[in-house]
Amino acid sequence: MSKKMSNQEKHRILMVSDFFYPNFGGVENHIYYLSQCLIKLGHKVVVMTHAYQNRSGVRYMTGGLKVYYVPWKPFLMQNTLPTFYGTLPIIRTILIREKISLVHGHQAFSTLCHEALMHARTMGYKVVFTDHSLYGFGDVGSIHMNKVLQFTLADVTQAICVSHTSKENTVLRSGLPPEKVFVIPNAVDTAMFKPAAERLSNREIVIVVISRLVYRKGADLLVEVIPEVCRLHSNVRFIIGGDGPKRVRLEEMREKHSLQDRVDMLGAVPHAKVQSVLITGHIFLNSSLTEAFCIAILEAASCGLLTVSTRVGGVPEVLPDDMIVLAEPDPNDMVQAITMALHILPQIDPQAMHTRMKTLYSWHDVARRTEIVYDRALRCSSQNLLERLSRYLPCGAWAGKLFCLVMIIDFLFWHLLQLLQPDRDIEVVPDFRLTDHQRGETSQDFNIDDSLR
């Protein structure tokens, strides 16, 4: 009887986002590691994302994690083209095939996430949303994104943010009640990100930058900061890993100031090789102009690097004060912060820092806290269409009515699909669970394709 009750408490979760492997980034890592830890807790986890080049269909990853690469091609910045109702048939099929009990969407920028949450609520599923980014309120893009977020979160069951700053930002943008938003930070795989076996000499100080070279990540700040630091400190060298539209500016800066022997440009660095780059340095430099959390800082700290970062978004919440030096997103203040870090550096013990990171951040802890949110979401009462529509009307004089119309059409389309293909005609797939021995032998990607029905 106790075993039966235990099985009833386990969840069947569908993770949905446009951002997943083989693409690399904070959201992709978060979904992957969270899914692996939830599987170890006994839950069933399935991931849904769009096709990546020739990767389409169903794949199995480490630990038996099943991934649906639906045949939708990215439209802009790895996002699929918004269709509103085009994804309903395939999402409905996956939900029924896998006997899903809860849908978890990730990232406000993800079109697939918004559509999946909308369709799941129409079908009566409980949904959870995790916001990984910060957005403004003044520019046209942010205003548009905030209205889309308001539409999605109007009927979401629970929401998660990765920092307290991110929670405040999300509540202000969406109008979501604060009591429905939980703060669960990201984590780092400390087994993967370890310090160098031997402590580096302080004769030459290496500052590492690993980031997408775009405006939002502060690449323009680096163009002004690096020459000044090199002028003030003759024993400092920079290693820059990453690619993006701002790479040209950094290369021009290197040529203009004749810093070819002191600034190494590595280009894009695969995630598997990030640790090997980090352990060649003493200081990690983050120049982001906006950041909800920044997993890169955790990875650097786990490798024993002292961090210098801009004081933006949720970054001040990430590390204790003795492990990070914060600066305003201003070139002069950042140069002063780097100078301060150079004085602190002899006091830093990489191995001790790595040990502290093991106790501060754990994906297993993130999974357990997320499990609590799932339990709370599934305890929420179900609502009929009229009760749900009342949540959309306050979204705006015209927007509220438009949102209601979108949901009514989605509801009618769902019932039409039920008539054309009843739930009983959709084949339910058997559960695939690995033993501990099999889990240890699985590779990163089984490369097993299955048909999408």
N, C-alpha and C positions, 0 to 999 in steps of 0.2 A: 504493500500500500504506500509506504514512504517513497519507494522508487517511482511509483506511478505519479505521485504528487510532484516529485522532483522533475520528471519529464514535462509535466504541464507548465512548470515555471520557466522552462527554457523558451527563448524567443527564436523566431524565424525572420531574419532581418534582410531587407533589400537595401543596399547602399547604392545611391544614384548620384552621379556627377559626370560632367563632361571631362573632368580632369582625373585621369588615372594612368597607370603604366600602360605602354612603355614611355609615356611622357613623364618627366620628373619635375617635382616641385613640392612645396609644403603640403598642399591639399592631397596630392597623390600619395605621399608618404603617410600622412595622417590616416587616410582611408585604409591603406594596406596594413599598417601595423595595428590599428584598432580592430580590423577584421580578424587578423591572426589571433589576437589576444581574446576576442570574443569567442572564436572557435574553440580555443583552449578551455574556456569557461563552460563549454558544452552547448553553446548556441549555434544555430545554423546561420551562416552569412553568405549572401550572394551579392555580387557587384554588377551593376549595369552601367555601361558607358558607351560612347560611340566608337565606330570602327576607326582603327589607326592604320592607315596605308593598307597592307595586305592582311592585317590582323582583324578578322571578322568571324563571327560565329561564337562558339563557346570554348573557353580555355579553362584549364585547371592550373592553379598556381600552388605555391608551397602550402602544405597543410590541408590540401583539398579545397582551397578557396575557389569557388566557381565564378567565372566572370563572363557576362554576356556582352560581347562587342557587337551591338546592334548595327545594322548596315546603314547608318547615317554618317555622312561625311562632314567634317568640320567646316564651318562657314567663315568664322572670324575669330582669331585668337583662341583656337581649339574649341570654340563653341559651335554647336549645331544651329542651323537656321530655325528660328521660332516657327512652329506650325500650329500651335494651340492644340489641335485635335489629331494631328497626324500620328502622334506617338501613342494614342490611347489603345489601339488594337494590340500592339506588341507589348505594352506595359501590362495590360490586362492579362494577356497570355502568360507572361512571366510570373505575375502575382499568383495566378491560379496553379500553374505548373509546379511552382516551388512551394505552394501552401504558405505564402508569406503572411506574417501576422503584423508586421510593422515596417514602414518605409522611412529611411533615413537619408535625407538629401543634404548635399554639401556644396557650399559656395554660392553666394548671391549672383555671381557672374554666369553661372551655369544655366543655360537654357533648358537642358535636359532635366536638371534638378527641379526647376520651377514647374515644368509640365508634369513630371512624375508625381510631385506632391499634390498638384491640382487633381489629376486623375485618381490618385489613391484616395483622396478625401471624398471624391464623388462616389467611389465604390465602397466607402464606409471604413476604410483602413485608418488606423492611427498613424500619424506622421510626426517625425522629429526633424528639425532643420539645424544645421551647424553653420554659423557664419564665420568665415576665416579672414575677413578683410575689413578695413575701415573705409568709409566713403564720406565725402563732404556734403554740403548742402547748397552751395552757391552756383556751381557750374551746371551746364545743360545736361551733361552725361550723368552726373550724380542725381540731379532732380528726376530724370527719367528712371534711373536704377532704383531710387528710393520708392517711387510709385509702384514699380513692379514688385519690390520687396513687400510693400504694404499689402498688395493684393495676395501674395503668397502666404504671408504670415497672418493674415486676417483669420484664417481657418486652420492654422497649424496647431498641433496638440501641445508640443513642447519645443523649446528652442535651446540651443547651446552656443555659447561664445567662448573664444579661447583666452580671453583676458577680461578684466573688469572694465577697462577702457572700451573694449569691443562691445561689451554688454550695454554700456551707456549709449554708445553710438547706434547700436541696433535698435534699442528701445526708442530713441529719439526719431530714428528714420522710419520705423514701421508702426509706431503707436502700440506695440505689443505690451501687455501688462508685465511689469518687471518680475512678478512672481512666477511667470511662465518661462523665464530665461535663466539658465544655469551657466555657471562659469566652470569650464573644465579645460585646463591648459593643454598644450601639446606636450610631447615628451621626446626623448632621444634614445636610440639604441646604443647604450653604453658598451655593449659587447662588440659593436662594430667600430665605434669611435673611441679609440684608445690612444694615449700619449705615446710618443716615441720611447723605445726601450732605454735609450741613453739621453740624458738631459743635454740640450743644445748649448753650445758656447754663446756667451753674451758679447763676444768680441764684435760680431756683426749681427745686428738686429733685423729680423725679417718680419715684415708686416704683410699679412695675407688678406686679400679681398676675394671672396667668391660670391658672385651675385650676377643676376641678369643686368646687363649694361643698358639700362633704360632710365628715363627721367625719374620715375617714381622711386627707383632704388638709389637715387642721389649720385648718378654717374657724373653729372656736371660739377658736383661738389668735389669729387675726386680730382677733376682736372685742375682745380685751384689749390687743393690741399697738398697733393703729392709733391709738386715742385718746391713749395715752401718748406715742407718737412725735410726734403733732401738737402735744401740749402742750409737749414739749421743744424742737421745731424748727419755728419759725413759717414757714419757707420750704419745707416739705415738703408735697407733695400726693400722693394715692394714686389710681391707676386700677385698678379691679377688673373683670376680664373672666371670665365664667363663670356657670354657673347650677347650682342644686341645692337640696336641702331646707334648707341652712343660710343661704341668701340672706336669708331673713326676719330672722335674727339680726343680720346685717350692716347691713341697712336700719334696724333698730331702734337699733343702736349709733350709726349716723349721725344719726338723729333725736334721740336722747338727748343727744348731745354737740354738737349743732348743727354738724355737719361737712359739710353739704350742698355747700358751696363748696370743700371740700378732699378729698372722697372721691367719685369718679365711679364709678357702677355701670353697666357696659356690658351686662350680661346675657351670654348665650351668644355667643361669638365664633367664626365659621366659620374653619376652619384656613387658608383662603386669605387671611384678613385679620389673622392673628395677627402677622405681621411689621410691618404698618402700625401696630398698637397698640404693639408692643415698641419701635419706634424713636422713640416719643414720650416714652420714659422714660430714666432714668439708671441705676436700680437695679431688679433683678428679685428679688422676694421669694417664696421657696418655704417653706411652713409645714407640709409633709407630716409625718404621724406615722409613716408607714412607706413606704418607697420602695426598689424593687430597683435602679433606675438613674435615672430622670427625664429624659426627652428634652427636656422643657420648659426645663431648665437649659441644655442644649446650644443650643437655638434662641435663647435670650436672650443667651448668650455670643457666638454667631455674629453677633448684631445689635449687639454691642459693649457690652452692659450688664454691670455688675458685679453678681454674684449674692450674695444673703444667703439662707442656707438652714439648715434644721434638720439637725443631725448624726444622721441616721438611715439604716439600711440601707446601700445601696451608694452613697449621695450623696457621701461623702468620696472615692470613687474617680473621680468624674466629671471634675473640673477641677483644674488646678494650684492651689496655695495662694494665689498672687497674683491669681487670677481669681475667688475665692470667699471669703466670710466665713461660717464655720460657727458655729452656736449650738445649745445644747441645746433641746429642745422645751418651753421654759419662757418665759412672757411677759417676765420681767425680763431673761433672757439674750438674748432676741431683740431687745429694745429696745437693749441694749448693743451687739449686733452691728450693728444698723442705724446707730447712732451712729458706730461704728468705720468702717463703709463710707462714711459721709458725709465722714470725714476723708481716706480713701484716694482718693475719687472724682477729685480733680484730677489724680492720677497716671495715670488710666486713659485709654488711647488706643483708642477703638472700632475704628478701622481696623486697628491692630496686633493687637488681640484677634481680629478676624475672620480675619486672615491666619494666626494661630496655630491657630485652629479648623480651618482648611482642612488643616493638616498633622496635627492630632491625630485627627480623625474623618473617615472617608470610608465611604460605603455600598459602594463598590467593594472596599475592604479587608475589610469585613464579609462580602461575598459570596465573596471568595477564601478567607477563613478558614472559612466555612461549607462551601465546596466540599471542603475537606480533610476535614471531618467526614463529609460524604457519601461520599467515597472510602473512608474507614475503615469506615463502616457497611456498605458493599457488599462489603467484603473479609471481613466476619464470616461464619462458617460458618452454614449453615441448620440448623435443629433440627426434629425431628418433634414430634408432640403430647405424647408422654410426657416427652420432655426439657424441653419448655416447661412442663408441669404441675409439674415438680419445682421450678420457680422460684416458684410461687404458694404452695406448702405452707408455707414459712417465714413467710408474712405474718400468721400468727396461728392459734391453736388451732382456732377456728371460722371465722374469716375466710379462712384459707388453703384450707380444704375448700370453702367457698362460692365462692371465686374459681375453683377448679378446676371446679366444677359449671357455673359461668357459661361458662367457656371450652369445656367439652365440648359443651354445648348449642349454642354458637356454631359449633363445628366441624361438628356434625351438620346444623345449619340451612344452612351453606354447601354441604355435599354434597347436601342436598335441592335447593337452588337450581341446582346443577350438573346435576342430573337433569332438573329442570323446564325449564331454559333453559341448555343447554351453552354453553361459552365461544365456540364457533365460530358460534353464532347471534347473538351480540352484534356489531353493526357497529362496526368500527374506523374512527375518523375520520381523515382525512388531516391531516398536519401543515400548519400555517399559519404561514409565516415571512415577515416583512416585510424588504424591502430597506432599506438605510440611507435612501434617498430617501423611501420610504413611511413609515418610522418617524418621520421628521421632520414628516410631514404629519398624523399621527394626532392625534385630539383626546383629551381626558381620558376620554371614554366614547363608544364608537361607537354605543351603544344598539342593538346588533344582537341580536335574540332568535333562539334556535335551540330546537329541540324537545329535551326530555330523554327519551332512550330507555332 
